[in-house]
Amino acid sequence: MERIDKVISVALNVSRTDARAILKKGLVTVNGSVEKNIGARVDEHKADICFNGSKINYNKFVYIMMNKPKGVISASEGGSEKTVVDILPQEMKRKNLFPAGRLDKDTTGFVLITDDGDFAHRILSPKNHIPKTYIATLDKPFDDDLVNAFEQGIELTDGLCMPAQILALNDEKTVAQVTIKQGMYHQIKRMFKKFSITVIELKRVKMGGLFLDESLDYGDCRYMSQEEINLVENCK
Ligand code: URA
């Protein structure tokens, strides 16, 4: 059960004050009856709640899949820099949204934007070993020594990487699919750098068991279904 003013504020993405004003104007019905009592409690998932005659979409938390373009940072506030939250369409913006995990400014691909802190913590914690898969375009080919080293776990200045999987996506071995289970700073770029290989392009294509929706252009995003949200976490 939730207070109706909170439900309206979340569902319509307005302040609590504005939600109360909307209620007092008699614009909200609960199960067919006008509700003006701002403190009334409703079952937000079962009640039929309408604003101006249209059913509201109440979700406690939202989960958004974005295909991040280059040049925006994975943060909620970036000062003079544009962030992934800044480029969300106006109707998807709401309080407390942040990207669950960081991609470098020049990395593209799957960013999950949410306001569910517990979920973000679960998918980012190295303890939970949620794999993240990237496509890396390299300035020169990689060899079997690199494959073995990635699979053993590369030592970086700030710690040992967990075993990573790598697979060639072209005959020249200059495009690789890499799967890692942590999110250390510049991790993939630094893993290749150990072998004097520079990552020219990097794109994240999968989080847990969920692939980036190929129909999303750079900068596009959409809400994720419950099934997709579960796939991110339950991938083992
Ligand atoms: N590894 C990197 O080097 N950069 C990213 O953005 C993600 C993983």
Boltz pocket constraint, residues with backbone or C-beta under 6 A from the ligand:
constraints:
  - pocket:
      binder: B
      contacts: [[A, 102], [A, 103], [A, 104], [A, 105], [A, 107], [A, 184], [A, 185], [A, 186], [A, 187], [A, 188], [A, 189], [A, 190], [A, 202]]
      max_distance: 6.0
